[in-house]
Amino acid sequence: MSQRETWATRAGFILAAVGSAVGLGNIWQFPFKTSEYGGATFLVVYLVAALGIGLPAMLAEFVIGRKSNLNAISAFERLGHRNWKWVGVLGVGIGFWILSYYSVVGGWVLRYIGGSLTGAYFADPASYFGSVSAGLDALVLHAVFMLLVVAIVAGGVEDGIERATKLMVPSIVVILGALAVWVFTLSGASPGYVYFLSPDLSQLSLSVSFDPFPSFSGPLTNVIPFAVSQAFFSLSLGMGAMITYASYVGEDQSLFGDSITVVVLNSAVGVLAGLVVIPLLFVQGVEPGSGGAGALFISLATAFAELPAGRLVGAVFFAVVLIAALSSAISLLEVVTSYVVDTYGARRPRVAAVLGGLIFLLGTPSAWDTAWLTWFDTLAYQLLLPLSVLGVLLFAGWVYGRPAVAELLSGSSFGQGVGVTWLWLARTVVILAVLLTLWLGIQTLFVDGAIVPPL
Ligand code: TRP
């Protein structure tokens, strides 16, 4: 087999990982969910989840990836634990699953760049969304988006992914920052900041009943699993993405430092997106509403339709969303591609193309009807991601254990104490939190009947 690829620079890895993390999750979901689940209260719960649970889990994936130097499935074998391969298989499967509908939303974004420039949605944003979000239009753009993703991944790690994300990530931050400043200068924006950031403590209430099994109810049962799963989704965990990206990293690099950078930048972009989106809605007197698939596209499009420079601002905004979505989607495809390339020594461009085609097919129901998209997304959030992260943590913490600490510390200036603290945190608190999330997620899935596909 030919020499395995690596990142050319340390910044290359960090930017690729941030590019994977920053995506539709930050811009499409995060601001709306924050306003819905208690503003500043949710923000705090989310940050605790990202730092307390997401960060240790990301370190677990980094360790598995760098130590094994292999894709997310073979990594477990290389580390001497064949029978934990299922964790990798589950992750790669979830990558397929998520990318299938992620790409559909990516297609909408493409559509909205054009729609902003021509003003196509200006007359009636809601019915425009209805007509382009499902059916043939959506299917075609889903295909176009997938083609773009395939093109970048086909280019390889250094020339494709690293080069693309080095350009994309700084652009996202700069343009979003500029938009946030511009929104700040608009009159009528201030109630938006209040709405986005004021704490709603009632979201933290919880009641427990024992008859005979403990069952939980109250707003917190939504907030906790949502914050934790949002942290997983947003940090690209539970899908082998971080295992795969870390497998191209050298032993002289501090995984600790890198993961903190990723978590901080990712949260910052989420907040920044909120500071653009929510006040912008208030400027035009649009209520943020309850999120959902169309929130960004309908409410925000309404705001752009009313603004003086709406066409330009709209196009720039959706272009940023597109860049963010693309840099995440390439990590999803890379996970699967990396496995096939490593295992069968097949040519990367062909593998990326075939896999891209299969993922396109899996996404057709979501493109045809948004009810399917919601179903795919709900299952990923409530069940698949927490399950897969649980597997990673059980493996890294309890099965692999001590060697993981050594691997974590390699290349960093932190002492043994920090490594051991991570290990015990991962083994106990973090696993318990993920179990709770999983339990609450399953409870929601079955109580709401969300588990039933929309046939
Ligand atoms: N993190 C990306 C976002 O916020 C989505 C994503 C990319 C992802 N890779 C992933 C989610 C792996 C889960 C697993 O939009």
Residues whose N, C-alpha, C, O or C-beta is under 5 A from the ligand:
A	BS01	LIG	S20 A21 V22 G23 L24 G25 N26 F232 F233 S234 L235 S236 L237 M239 A241 S328 S331 L332
